Amino acid sequence: MFSEPPKVIIGRQAIFDRDMNVFAYELLFRSDSSANVASFTADQADMATSRVINHAFMEIGIERVLGEHIGFINLTRTFLLSDDPLPFTQEKIVLEVLEDIELDDSLLGAVQNLVKQGYTLALDDFVLNEHLKPLVQLAKIIKVDVLNVSEAELRAHVNELKLFPVRLLAEKIETREMFTLCKELGFELFQGYYFSRPNIIEDKPVPGDHKKTVSNHRKAARSGC
């Protein structure tokens, strides 16, 4: 008697537009459906990213995870520098670069290449400084953590970012007052516990034929076919 394969788990949190329509979902690593938190250490970040991509695209299926919406996925330095093709189309996924990533010529070149391929770049938990301006010039979306700054700091930060042709996303909104302030400041996208907490998608893996299709897509992209 064969045992059923273990279920696969992924988290997602909605991102809303100014009219409170769901714009996208951020896809999140989850290891346990009973504990809705991202529990991993810094040296496990590559594993977490790999698990999110594998579960979303090869195990559960992106149609089940995102439906008609787009998804935001955090990519580590290792993934950004890898020569392996990403297993998703440019129209379906926004690539998030984390705030603590080491920016050097190699990383900047890798990001420039992804943008040239048509991928949309978002900068996560972003604080503007001169060193990071090359990334700002490539980004289409900048996510600002509004929970850990004062109102004065937030206003000053937004005024700086408005000098660039980017969409501003306010994340970690927890109150109506903060949502109102962010709308006043010109943010276009919003995310946080005030709107919704991350929810868990837990499902059986999709059939093997689907996995083969995704694998073949990656091989074709690698060979240039």
SVG drawing of the C-alpha trace seen along z (x, -y; Angstrom):
<svg xmlns="http://www.w3.org/2000/svg" viewBox="-11 -66 43 68">
<polyline fill="none" stroke="black" stroke-width="0.4" points="0.0,0.0 1.5,-3.3 1.6,-6.3 0.5,-9.7 3.3,-12.2 3.7,-14.9 1.8,-18.1 3.7,-21.2 3.3,-24.6 3.7,-28.2 2.6,-31.5 1.3,-34.5 0.3,-38.0 -1.8,-40.3 -0.7,-43.6 -3.4,-46.1 -3.8,-49.2 -5.3,-52.5 -8.9,-51.2 -8.3,-48.2 -8.2,-45.8 -5.6,-42.9 -2.7,-43.9 -0.3,-41.0 0.7,-38.5 4.1,-38.3 5.2,-34.6 6.7,-33.6 8.6,-30.7 6.7,-28.6 7.8,-25.3 4.8,-24.6 1.2,-25.3 0.5,-25.6 3.0,-28.4 2.4,-31.2 5.9,-32.7 9.1,-32.6 11.4,-30.6 14.9,-30.4 18.4,-31.8 20.4,-34.1 22.5,-31.2 19.3,-29.4 18.0,-32.2 19.0,-30.4 17.1,-27.3 14.0,-29.4 14.0,-31.1 14.5,-27.8 11.6,-26.2 9.3,-29.1 10.1,-28.8 9.9,-25.0 6.6,-24.9 4.9,-27.7 5.9,-26.5 6.6,-22.8 4.7,-21.4 1.4,-23.4 1.3,-25.2 1.4,-28.9 -2.2,-29.0 -3.3,-27.7 -1.0,-30.1 -1.5,-33.4 -4.6,-33.0 -4.8,-36.0 -2.5,-38.1 1.3,-38.6 3.7,-37.5 6.6,-39.0 9.5,-36.7 12.6,-37.6 15.8,-36.6 19.1,-36.1 22.4,-37.1 23.1,-33.5 20.0,-33.4 20.7,-36.7 24.2,-35.7 23.2,-32.2 23.3,-31.4 20.3,-29.1 17.2,-30.6 14.3,-31.5 11.3,-29.1 8.7,-31.8 7.7,-34.4 8.6,-38.0 5.0,-39.1 4.0,-36.9 6.7,-37.7 8.3,-40.8 11.9,-40.1 12.5,-41.6 16.0,-42.5 16.5,-42.6 17.7,-45.7 20.8,-44.0 22.2,-42.5 25.8,-43.3 25.9,-45.6 29.0,-45.3 29.7,-45.2 28.8,-41.5 25.4,-41.9 24.6,-45.1 25.5,-43.4 23.2,-40.4 20.3,-42.7 20.8,-44.8 20.7,-41.6 17.4,-40.5 15.9,-43.9 17.0,-43.7 15.2,-40.4 12.0,-42.1 11.8,-41.3 10.3,-43.9 12.6,-44.8 11.4,-45.8 13.6,-47.0 12.5,-45.7 12.7,-47.6 14.5,-50.2 16.4,-53.3 18.0,-55.5 21.7,-56.2 24.2,-57.1 25.7,-53.5 22.3,-52.1 21.2,-54.6 22.2,-52.3 19.6,-49.9 17.0,-52.6 17.6,-53.5 16.7,-49.9 13.7,-49.4 10.1,-49.9 8.8,-49.4 10.3,-50.5 8.9,-49.0 9.2,-51.2 8.9,-49.7 6.7,-52.3 6.6,-50.6 10.2,-51.5 10.3,-55.2 8.8,-58.3 6.3,-60.3 8.9,-63.0 11.4,-60.4 8.8,-58.8 7.9,-62.1 11.5,-63.0 12.2,-59.5 9.2,-59.7 10.2,-63.2 13.6,-61.7 12.2,-58.7 9.7,-60.8 12.7,-62.1 12.8,-58.7 10.2,-57.2 9.2,-54.4 5.9,-53.2 6.0,-53.3 4.7,-50.4 4.1,-50.9 4.7,-47.7 3.9,-46.7 0.9,-49.0 -0.9,-48.1 -3.4,-51.0 -5.9,-53.0 -4.1,-56.1 -0.9,-54.9 -2.8,-53.8 -4.4,-57.3 -1.0,-58.9 0.6,-56.7 -2.2,-57.5 -1.7,-61.2 2.0,-60.9 1.4,-59.3 2.0,-55.6 0.3,-53.5 0.5,-50.0 0.0,-48.8 0.8,-45.7 0.5,-44.9 -1.5,-43.3 -4.1,-46.2 -5.3,-44.7 -4.5,-41.0 -2.1,-38.6 -0.3,-36.1 -2.3,-33.0 -1.1,-29.4 -1.6,-27.4 -1.2,-23.7 -1.7,-21.2 -0.6,-17.9 2.1,-18.1 0.9,-18.4 1.3,-15.4 4.7,-14.6 3.8,-15.6 3.5,-19.2 6.9,-19.1 8.4,-17.8 6.8,-20.7 8.4,-23.2 11.8,-21.4 11.7,-21.3 10.9,-25.0 14.1,-25.7 16.2,-23.5 14.9,-25.2 15.6,-28.6 19.1,-27.4 19.8,-26.2 18.3,-29.3 15.5,-27.4"/>
</svg>
